[in-house]
Amino acid sequence: MVEEIDRRIVSLLSRNGRMSFTELARQAGLSVSAVHQRVRRLETDGVITGYVALCDAEVIGLPLTAFVSIKPFDPAAPDDVPERLRHLTAIEACHSVAGEENYILKVRVASPAALEDLLQQIRSLANVSTRTTIVLSTPYENRPPGI
């Protein structure tokens, strides 16, 4: 179980991963050395798993986001879809789900034609059927956890 002060540190860092230890200490009400020690422990314990730069997908040329639900043609086949598709960088996330489909993929591509190409790759590499939902707008995403 994560202590309350550690939850506060994680919450602050999830909102601003570039926050200095000095500012983090000030907002957490601890000394800089205590915050530094706690952050390192949280990283070592796997609570904090990394730091990322969030990019505007449209600005970097990937304006089309879609969710692709996939279902194997052969339910008895080995469940190795994530490994088969791991090298496809247009797949931003792969979620194993309960329900009719086995996985839902979040993908970002440059155009409808690029999406069509990606879907063909997914189908042939993983031997699956797909159902695609194109995102029209995203009011919010990448929200920090509510801790």
Beta strands, then each sheet from edge to edge (+ up, - down):
strand 1: 64-72
strand 2: 91-96
strand 3: 103-109
strand 4: 128-134
sheet 1: 2+ 3- 1+ 4-
end
